Amino acid sequence: MLKILQMTFAVGTLLFVIVDMVNAKVDFQTPMILFLGLTLLIMGVRVFQQKQKLIGGILMGASLFSILVSIQGFVFN
């Protein structure tokens, strides 16, 4: 289940990156950061379940920061 979610969010992030590179008129940076944060969160949970607590914690911390930045982007833009 987590692997499917990780692949879904990774593909979503990739699509936002491609659309943002092709079409410079539309700003997709905020949802792209949100999908990246969700991808990192799922990766952190999967690594944490494999008993690698340090790397899982770092990934979850990075995902929390990315999600907070994207929420700030949604609120202030």
C-alpha positions in Angstrom: 0.0 0.0 0.0 2.8 2.4 0.9 4.7 1.6 -2.2 1.6 2.4 -4.4 1.2 5.8 -2.5 4.9 6.5 -2.9 4.8 5.9 -6.7 1.6 7.9 -7.1 3.0 11.0 -5.3 6.3 10.6 -7.1 4.6 10.5 -10.5 2.5 13.5 -9.5 5.6 15.4 -8.5 7.2 14.5 -11.9 4.1 15.7 -13.8 4.1 19.0 -11.9 7.8 19.5 -12.7 7.3 18.7 -16.4 4.3 21.0 -16.7 6.1 23.8 -14.8 9.1 23.5 -17.1 7.1 23.5 -20.3 4.6 26.2 -19.3 6.3 29.1 -17.6 3.1 31.1 -17.4 1.5 28.9 -14.7 3.1 28.5 -11.3 3.0 24.9 -10.1 5.7 25.3 -7.5 3.5 25.1 -4.4 1.7 21.8 -5.3 4.9 20.4 -6.6 6.5 21.0 -3.2 3.4 19.4 -1.5 3.7 16.3 -3.6 7.4 16.1 -2.9 6.8 16.4 0.8 4.2 13.6 0.7 6.6 11.4 -1.3 9.3 12.0 1.4 6.8 11.3 4.2 5.8 7.9 2.6 9.5 7.1 2.1 10.2 8.0 5.7 7.5 5.7 7.0 8.7 2.8 4.8 12.3 3.2 6.0 11.1 3.6 9.6 9.3 0.3 9.3 12.5 -1.3 8.2 14.1 -0.4 11.5 16.3 2.4 10.1 15.1 5.0 12.5 17.7 7.7 11.8 17.2 7.9 8.1 13.4 7.6 8.6 13.4 10.5 11.0 15.5 12.6 8.6 13.1 11.9 5.8 10.1 12.6 8.0 11.6 15.9 9.1 12.4 16.9 5.5 8.8 16.0 4.5 7.4 18.1 7.4 9.4 21.1 6.3 8.3 20.7 2.7 4.7 20.3 3.6 4.8 23.4 5.8 6.5 25.4 3.1 3.8 24.4 0.6 1.0 25.3 3.1 2.6 28.6 3.5 2.7 29.0 -0.2 -1.0 28.2 -0.5 -1.9 30.6 2.3 0.1 33.6 1.2 -0.3 33.4 -2.6 
